[in-house]
Amino acid sequence: MNASKPNLPFSGLLDRRALLRVGMLESIGLGLPSLLQAGSGSATKSNDVKSCIFIMLNGGPSHIDTIDPKPDAPAEIRGAYQSIPTRTPGIRFTEMLPRLAAASNHFCLIRSMSHKTADHVEGAHVCLSGQSDGSRSNRTPYFGSVMAKINPSPIGMPSYVWLHNLLVGTKKAGRNENGGLLGSAFAPFRIGTDLDTPAQPDFRVRAFEAPEGISEDALRERFALLENVEKSARPTGVNNDMQRLQERALDLITSPAARTAFDLQQEPGRVRDRYGRHQLGQYFLLARRLIEAGVRLVSVVACPGMPPGSTEAPVRQLWDMHDEYYEGKDNTYGKGPYGLGMALPRLDQALAALLDDLAERGLLKNTLVVVAGEFGRTPKFEGKGRGRGHWPYCYSGILAGAGIRGGSVYGSSDQTGAYVKSGLPVTPEMFGATIFHALGVAPETRPDQRNLAYRVSEGEPLLDIFS
């Protein structure tokens, strides 16, 4: 069966009466829609439960200018950067990623990722759902929603967290804000907008704060009152689901564990410095804290943040480096809001710190780290030679932890980085199946027999990249 077109009609967890109850909850300080969407169910109690940090390089980075350089190609293809050796024999990165090159023992580099969708919105859906069909009508849930359904976090902690909202891309289609066919109960708990990021000194997650003038005891009393009002009239089925979501919202708002996990002030200054005090570094550090606290999947939109000297919110789809964006400005290699000169050093610092930190803490064994964009960039420069266009036919990604064999590489691109040369073209389905396999979920798993009789993946995992 095609996962994007199930035979069964969709019917979400929340019916009209349930939505009215959300409004009733809001009136007594228990609404918290984002927390109601933070996951439900009971967590699997196992020391071997896997979690995931999915780093989305939104906009599609140039594989040639980052982790698949072509030093022997003509200048109009290879770009301005030299290549350097990595810790993995025979593998080279751009000179702008020295720390990541030194940390290559932690990850598998995939250089043969491929699909046919060159649109940002559809490509982002392809990347985050593991489905080649990225059409606007496709409501296949993202990896985080599936994991929130199959293996939710412990009570008092969100199951699926999304760090930094998008200006375009997935947000334009609204698909990162809901749980797709699984329903809004499995949508991510979203943090960060514009300049409201963990890099700001006054940043805090306000969703966990009770309404002004209402204590936690008062919240519990109001919840008990609501429960008594509804008890006599509550039917079975969907409204019991609503009750469970209400209870989870109360657990989250009164949970000291959740507040602590989201509080970067708990981290020593030297650790925050290690990741980088910029937006990207602090989001990566927050992702590590959330995984450590029991969150099952954290999506991080890898926008490096404010360029030096900027006083305006940066573009969040920063890796979209077209020629026309540089009219009268720096080119791809500059330090402006679309420049690799600003973006790559921050990514290098933050990602290397994350991988090393997870390994040092013993978390990498059970934490999968995924790094990917919706596609790569054209081998040849566009227009006046200052930027590159969309290119989904061959690009690169990184997988680390959760049984992935570090210091390895799968597949290769041709001499210009245009098409797959060796290894299987890694389709979105194969990539998705590999992610689920690493997280201990068989591709044939069906997450919701009531509303959605579909497999989590129609692909087969790349078993060769596991230890």
Summary of the structure (lengths in Angstrom):
residues: 467
radius of gyration: 22.0
end to end distance: 31.1
largest distance: 75.3
contacts: 1681
relative contact order: 0.21
helix: 35%
strand: 13%
